[in-house]
Amino acid sequence: MPGDYDQLLDATIQHLEELKGRGVRHVAVAPETLAALAKPVSQPAAIGAPNSGSAQTKFPRRAETVLGAPQPMAEQETLLALPGETFPGQSPPLDPQAKAAAFAALRERALACVKCPHLASSRKNVVFGVGSIDAQLMFVGEAPGADEDEQGEPFVGKAGQLLTKIIQAMGLQRADVYIGNILKCRPDTPGQSAGNRKPTSDEMATCIPYLHEQIDLIRPRVIVALGATAVEGLLGKTLGITKLRGTWKTYRGTPLMPTYHPAYLLRNQAMSEKRKVWEDMLQVMEKLEMPISQKQRNYFLKA
């Protein structure tokens, strides 16, 4: 599996290519970043098994994770934010009180949104998101379904119940992570009493600024994109999810792991497909330096 340095380099190259594709020809890079890049790359330090039962066990401190010996937080943030502070619309981190207030204000704006009149008129609830606003791991799905629209919470139907089991298999609870969607309203299905449809490009473009703001406020260390639509919403038009899953991408400097949507596993319950998703989650756990037992490593392997 590629090291952190190689993954960071790949993420940087991908981001620069995306900027180039949008016509950007010059990118500002902080002097501290150039100085950090000029340093020799050290070997990753061995990581001892954390103590169990605490938040630090689930998610080791970020200051202990990058390229071997611990580095000051400011230097790491510079490295992770390569190239420089150039991500459009991303503001500096807020203190906890200001962050909570900003998140509450964002929620109120989303709940009152009527930018898509056809969706606003057919929805029962705006499905804003759920979980910790300090989460280090964020899951992003496609759009609410009927159960989510009814309850006003993402991933509460059958696919959501499976996602909860996946989160618990990682040693976490839903309250430890944040779960959101590209769309905050259920896509309308005129003439249908059941079923879902994929959001249109216009619907995604209209709604996704809310998700961008959620991510900028939460600042997770890792994002998991559940399914092709989530990947498309965050990264633009890309290869199919079958080719993308299991390969690290980056969203504005944040490592992003594409994987299958839980609904896919409900349709295709082959052990091999479950194992693919679980291997993606193992990579996520390793990226977050979470403890992984041998039992966890062996999930969904044939006897």
N, C-alpha and C positions, 0 to 999 in steps of 0.2 A: 504494500500500500504506500503511495507516495507520502513523503514527509511533509511537515508543516510548511517548510520553506518552498518546496516544489509546488504545493497547493496554492500558497500565497502568490508565487510567481505566475502560475497559470491563471489565477483569478485576476491578477493585474493586467496580464496580456489581454484577457477576454474583455475587461472593462475598457482598455484603451482601444481595442478593435471596435467596441460598441460606440465609443465617442467618435472615432474616425468615421464610422458609418453614418453618424448624424451630422457630419461636416465639421467637427471640431478639429482644428489643426495645431493648436497650442494648449498645453496643460501646465498649470502652475504646480510646482513641487516644492514643499517646504525644505529649507536647507537641512533641518534635522533629519528629514527622511533620507536625503542623499547621503548624509553622514552615516546613518544607520545601515544603508545598503552597501556602503563601502567596507563595512566591517566583515571579517571572515565569518563564515557560517559555522557555528559550533554544533556538535552532535547533541541530539535531544537527551536530556538528563533522565535517568531512570526515575520512574514515578512509583512511590510506595503505595501500598493499599491504604486508602483513607479509612478513618474510623467510621463506623456505621451509625445511622440514626440522626444525622443532622443535615441541615441545608448545605453545609460545606462538603459533606460526603457526597451528596447528589451532584453538586456542581462545584468543583474546586475553584479557588480564587483565580480570576483571569490573569493576575500578575504572575502566576506560576506556569503559564502555558506556552509561551512563544519561544521557540528556538533555544532550548537548553536552559541555561541559568536564568533565574528570575530577573526581569527587567522592570524599570519603573513604568507605571501605568501610562504616563504620557507618551513614552517612547513606543509602547505597544500600540496605543491608539493611533499613533502616526503611521506605524507599519500597516495596521489593519485597514486604515483609511486610505491607503495608497490609491491614486496619486494625489497626495495633499488633501486639503479641504475643498475639493472641487465638486462634490456631489450636489446637484441642484436641489435647493429647498431644504437641505439638512441643517438644522440649527444646533448650537452647542447643547450638551446635556443639561437638564434642569435639576435643581435640587428636589428632594422627594415631595415637598409640599407643592411646589410649582408644577411638578410633573403630574401629580394627582389632579390638580385643578385643571391643567391643560387637557388631560384625558377626559375628565368629566365634561368639559366644554365641547370637546370633539364629539363625545357621545350624544350630547344634546343636539348638536348640529345634524348628526347623522339620523337621529330619531325623527327629526322634523323635515328631512329631505323629501322633496317632491320633484327632483330634477328629471326623473323618468315618470311622467304622469301615468303611463299604462301600468307600471309596476306599483306605484304608490296607490293607485285605485284598487288594485287586486290583492295587495298584501294584507295580512292580519297584523304582522309585527315586523319592524325593522330588526334584523338579526345583526347586532353590532359586533359582538365578540365576547369571549369569556376567558377568565383566567387571571394570572398575576401580571400586573403591569410592570413588574420587575423581572419577568421571566427571562431566563437565558436561552430557552428553546421555544420557538414559535412554529405552529402548524398552520398552513394556509390551504384552504380548500377552494372549491369552485363557487358555490352559491347555496343558499338555504333550500331545503326541500319542504314537503308538506309538514312534517313533524317539527322542523325548525321554525317554520313560519307560524305554526300554532303556538309554540312555546317561547319564541323569541330568543332562542339560544342555538348556537351552531353545533352540528354533529351530535344530535340527540336521538336520531332514528337508528335503524339497524346498522348503517355504516358508521354512525357516531359511536354506537356501543362497541363496535369492533375497534375503532380508534382508541377508545378508552382502555380496552384490554391491551392494546399495543403499548400505550403509555405506561400502564401498570406493569407490563412485562419488562419495561425498561427500568423499573424500580421507582417510578414517579406516580404522581396523582394528577388529575386534570388541573387542580389548583396550583400545581407547580409550574405549569406551562401556560402559554396563551394560544387560543384557537380562534382563527378568523377566516373570512372568505374574501374572494375577489369582489363578489356582489353582496350587498347588505340586504337586498330584497329577493324573495323567491321569484325567479322568472315566470311570468304569467303563462298559463297554458289554456288559452281560450278553447272552449268546447271539450276539454278533458277534465274528468273528475279525479284523475290520478296521473302520476308520472311527472317527470321533470324534463326540461330542455336546457341545452347549453346557452349561457349568456351570449348575446351578440357582441360584436366588437365595439359598437357604440355604447352599449350598456356598461361594458367593462371600462371603457375609457372615461365614462361619466362618473362611475362609482369608485374607481381604484384610488383616487387621491385620498379618500378616507383611510384606506389600508396603508398607503404610504405614510400618512401621518401617524397611524398606530405604530408602525414599525420604527419610525424615527423617534417616537417617544419611548417605546419599550427598549429599543436597541438590544435585541436578542443577540446572543453569540452565534446561534445557528438557526436557520429557517429550514423547515421541511415543506416542500411544495407537493401537495397531494393531487396528483393527476396532471394531465396535459393542460387543462384550462388554467390551473393555478400557475404552472410554469409560463404559459403564454402571457398571463396577466402581469407577472413580475419581470420576465425577461424579454418579452416580445415573441414574434414568430420564431419557433425553433424546430428542431428535429422532433420526431414522435417520442412519446414518453418511454416506449420500449427501448429506444436507443439512448435516451438521456438518463434513465434511472440508474442510481448507483454511482454516478459520476458527479463530483463536486463542481458546482457553478458558483457564481457570486452575485449577490444583489447589493449594489452600492457598498462594496467592501465587506459585506457579511456573507460567510459561507452558506451556500444554499444546496440542499440535497433534494433532488427530484426523486419521487417514488410513486408507486401506483396508488390510486385512490382506494380507500377501504371498500368502496362499492364494487371495485373490480374483483377484490378477493371474495366478495359475496357471490359474484357471478362465476368465478373460477376458483374453486376451493382446492385445487391441486396443491399438494405439499410443496412442490417445486416453486410455485408462485408465492406461497406464504414465506418460503425461505428467502426469496429474493428481497421481499420487503423487509424481512428481519435483518438480512445482511446490510441493508441500507441503514436500519436503525442502529446496528452495531457500529457502523462508521460514525453515525451521529454521536453515540455514546463515547466513542474514542476521541472524537473531536472535542467534546466537552470534558474529557478526562474523568468520566464517570467510572466507578468500579464495575467490572464485568465478570461475573462468575462463569465457571466452566459450564454450569447448567444453562445459563443464558446463551453462551456461545453455541450450544448444541440444539437450541430450539429449532424444530421443524426439519431436522436432519433425519433421514431414514435410518432405522435401526439396523 
